[in-house]
Structures are given as structure tokens and as C-alpha cells.
Amino acid sequence: MADAVIVVALLLVAVAATAAVVTRDPVRQALVLSVLGVVLAVLFTVLQAPDVGLSQLAVGAALTPLLIMLSVRKVKRHARSKDGER
């Protein structure tokens, strides 16, 4: 039974990682990256590494996508302000 749970978790990681690579819009990519972080946290927990899973949940599912979204917002604002100067 435990092997089946590991296989399902690995398949979910593969699907989420593929979706993150295929997605082109940076905002949507950050959201998919967040889902990938959650799925990886589940995988680490299933593989009996809950401390790594908690770290992945904090960094991979919350902090990294937040920084990407803030960066995209800043770039878009900067591009709008440059367009207004012309």
C-alpha cells in the first residue's frame, strides 16, 4: 500500500512539474509552482521526511511564488511608467 502512495505522489510531482514548464504566463506559472511546492511537500512527507516537507511547504509553496508574483508586478509597473514617459 505504501508503494502505491509513493507512486501516486511521484506521478503528481511529474504532472505539476510539467505544468509549470509548459505554462507561459508568469503569474499562472507562479501559481502552478505553488501547487508543485505543495505536491513536493506531500511527497517528502510520504517518504518520511516531514522536516524537509515543512521546509518545502514554506519556501516552495509560499515564499518563492510570492517573490515571483511581486517581481512580475514590479516589472509591469515599471513598463507602464516607461510607456507614460514617451
TORGU-285983 format. One record per residue (C-alpha): residue number from 1; chain; x, y, z. Coordinates in pm, whole numbers, plus 50000, padded with zeros to 5 digits. Example, Ala and Ser with C-alpha at 12.3 -4.5 7.8 and 13.67 -1.06 7.14 Angstrom:
REM residues 2
+-----+--------+-------+-------+-------+
: num : chaine :     X :     Y :     Z :
+-----+--------+-------+-------+-------+
:   1 :      A : 51230 : 49550 : 50780 :
:   2 :      A : 51367 : 49894 : 50714 :
+-----+--------+-------+-------+-------+
***
This chain:
REM residues 86
+-----+--------+-------+-------+-------+
: num : chaine :     X :     Y :     Z :
+-----+--------+-------+-------+-------+
:   1 :      A : 50000 : 50000 : 50000 :
:   2 :      A : 50282 : 50240 : 50084 :
:   3 :      A : 50440 : 50182 : 49744 :
:   4 :      A : 50116 : 50283 : 49572 :
:   5 :      A : 50104 : 50609 : 49768 :
:   6 :      A : 50465 : 50686 : 49670 :
:   7 :      A : 50391 : 50614 : 49303 :
:   8 :      A : 50085 : 50841 : 49310 :
:   9 :      A : 50284 : 51118 : 49478 :
:  10 :      A : 50562 : 51085 : 49219 :
:  11 :      A : 50310 : 51098 : 48934 :
:  12 :      A : 50155 : 51413 : 49085 :
:  13 :      A : 50500 : 51571 : 49106 :
:  14 :      A : 50567 : 51484 : 48742 :
:  15 :      A : 50235 : 51633 : 48631 :
:  16 :      A : 50278 : 51950 : 48836 :
:  17 :      A : 50639 : 51999 : 48719 :
:  18 :      A : 50535 : 51952 : 48356 :
:  19 :      A : 50254 : 52202 : 48401 :
:  20 :      A : 50499 : 52453 : 48550 :
:  21 :      A : 50729 : 52416 : 48250 :
:  22 :      A : 50451 : 52435 : 47990 :
:  23 :      A : 50280 : 52741 : 48140 :
:  24 :      A : 50398 : 53062 : 47975 :
:  25 :      A : 50223 : 53339 : 48172 :
:  26 :      A : 50446 : 53431 : 48470 :
:  27 :      A : 50153 : 53482 : 48710 :
:  28 :      A : 49997 : 53148 : 48625 :
:  29 :      A : 50340 : 52989 : 48637 :
:  30 :      A : 50387 : 53118 : 48993 :
:  31 :      A : 50054 : 52963 : 49092 :
:  32 :      A : 50145 : 52630 : 48931 :
:  33 :      A : 50483 : 52649 : 49105 :
:  34 :      A : 50298 : 52688 : 49434 :
:  35 :      A : 50096 : 52374 : 49360 :
:  36 :      A : 50420 : 52195 : 49275 :
:  37 :      A : 50562 : 52302 : 49612 :
:  38 :      A : 50262 : 52156 : 49794 :
:  39 :      A : 50284 : 51831 : 49599 :
:  40 :      A : 50657 : 51805 : 49673 :
:  41 :      A : 50586 : 51865 : 50042 :
:  42 :      A : 50337 : 51577 : 50032 :
:  43 :      A : 50594 : 51357 : 49859 :
:  44 :      A : 50858 : 51434 : 50120 :
:  45 :      A : 50609 : 51357 : 50396 :
:  46 :      A : 50517 : 51026 : 50231 :
:  47 :      A : 50888 : 50944 : 50207 :
:  48 :      A : 50911 : 51001 : 50585 :
:  49 :      A : 51095 : 51333 : 50574 :
:  50 :      A : 50844 : 51567 : 50742 :
:  51 :      A : 51107 : 51829 : 50827 :
:  52 :      A : 51204 : 51861 : 50461 :
:  53 :      A : 50834 : 51865 : 50371 :
:  54 :      A : 50767 : 52155 : 50607 :
:  55 :      A : 51062 : 52347 : 50465 :
:  56 :      A : 50939 : 52281 : 50113 :
:  57 :      A : 50592 : 52395 : 50210 :
:  58 :      A : 50724 : 52723 : 50347 :
:  59 :      A : 50975 : 52801 : 50073 :
:  60 :      A : 50847 : 52621 : 49765 :
:  61 :      A : 50476 : 52669 : 49811 :
:  62 :      A : 50464 : 53012 : 49971 :
:  63 :      A : 50776 : 53225 : 49954 :
:  64 :      A : 50908 : 53157 : 49603 :
:  65 :      A : 50573 : 53207 : 49421 :
:  66 :      A : 50513 : 53522 : 49627 :
:  67 :      A : 50850 : 53666 : 49524 :
:  68 :      A : 50783 : 53580 : 49159 :
:  69 :      A : 50443 : 53749 : 49167 :
:  70 :      A : 50586 : 54060 : 49334 :
:  71 :      A : 50863 : 54074 : 49074 :
:  72 :      A : 50616 : 54044 : 48787 :
:  73 :      A : 50405 : 54320 : 48940 :
:  74 :      A : 50709 : 54547 : 48972 :
:  75 :      A : 50818 : 54483 : 48612 :
:  76 :      A : 50468 : 54554 : 48481 :
:  77 :      A : 50451 : 54879 : 48681 :
:  78 :      A : 50792 : 54982 : 48553 :
:  79 :      A : 50691 : 54907 : 48193 :
:  80 :      A : 50370 : 55112 : 48233 :
:  81 :      A : 50560 : 55407 : 48376 :
:  82 :      A : 50810 : 55395 : 48087 :
:  83 :      A : 50524 : 55392 : 47836 :
:  84 :      A : 50378 : 55702 : 48004 :
:  85 :      A : 50704 : 55895 : 47967 :
:  86 :      A : 50712 : 55867 : 47588 :
+-----+--------+-------+-------+-------+
***
